[in-house]
């Protein structure tokens, strides 16, 4: 399966300056395929730790903007290592002064290879889009999709949320959905991918899908009517039969819980709210289980019904925050 590692930097981008190197690494990672809230928080903490960190990063952003106006042939020429050896002092000066430029140019070439199109939904919103090849994607609430097609690969990055894909057949150009912890590869079929913080779920409605975790050595085939999960460690679990009507009920504006643990139920309902619902810590609420059906457009009904189903109480705050506590 294609990996989503950051684009490699050319040898000319190497620098003896560790701050500049780290800035280049963060910049490359933020423009690569594996970027989430945790990575952003880590990067922001690094930027705030030292004024020079932020200065070096801003310089890369400025160069990035300039590089976008330079013809690709010229960018590639600039990124090539020098053919003749320079005097040591001059080489060092050039390396220190231009390493950030070379890094940004390398990233620019990588990005230009296949322009990305982004689709996003807000809380409670669903969106149907037609992709460049005629395939379709239906995005659930709070989803972010980036699409990058080229002559050999149809690549989609599911940054967050959930989407149902109906893929046009094209044996020469595989269709790959990258969801961070793993990816799903098809040539033409219909399947649903959901990305949560600690797992990815793939449900196949028709055809078959090859699913690979980031730490798996081989793809796992998943056929129609079955589903598989990729855990937080990037490994694919056992393929299991799945209830398609329940898994895809969001398309009809419903959430179906069948002996579902409360932690998962709260996570699902929170997807459709402006403010997430939280469980009071240390009270053992996570493993309480419920079976019911709710409308995604009326998540307050879930909060109203919950104390009648389980031994819990709902605390509502003036700012819209909601906490579930033991009763």
PyMOL commands that set and color helices and strands:
alter all, ss='L'
color gray80, all
select helices_A, chain A and resi 11-13+18-30+37-49+51-67+72-79+88-112+244-247+249-252+262-270+299-309
alter helices_A, ss='H'
color red, helices_A
select strands_A, chain A and resi 117-120+127-130+136-139+144-149+153-166+174-178+182-186+190-195+200-206+208-213+220-223+226-230+240-241+254-261+277-279+289-295+312-316+322-326
alter strands_A, ss='S'
color yellow, strands_A
deselect
rebuild
show_as cartoon
